[in-house]
Amino acid sequence: MKRRKLLQILGLIPPALLAASCKEKLPSTPTIVTGKVIDENGLPLEGAGLRLTGRNIKGYGGYSTFSITIESDKDGLYRLSQFVPKDTNEMSILPYTTSKVPISVGFGGYLSYIFLKGKYTEIGSPYNIPRSEWGKTTTLNYQFIKI
């Protein structure tokens, strides 16, 4: 470490290379997001869509590193599993429209809610999965209410 510091002081190691060598390692196990989707009556909701995405955010831009989708089964259950690509620095999950369960703000669609801190909260943007949860299993339950 002393040698690296000396080389940095002397300008022999480019700052970008030094930063890359100190970057936090990604998990070697997949990130698993699992849960249950219910309707406004508390019954399992089949066909609700969820999308897990990874992004590399750079300045004002960025790009997608992965995107996987799933629909809840007849019991309202879902399970997404993904190894985090090396260039990912943000991971999030968001409900999406399917032919069975359209997400909308107009008549005839569904509003989506996520269960966090003991209550359902309406979703206005993707839920960011904390980096500390990458490589682990996270349970996120949803409620879709027909408008």
Salt bridges, closest charged atoms under 4 A:
GLU24 OE1 - ARG131 NE 3.38
GLU46 OE2 - LYS100 NZ 3.58
ASP75 OD2 - LYS74 NZ 3.70
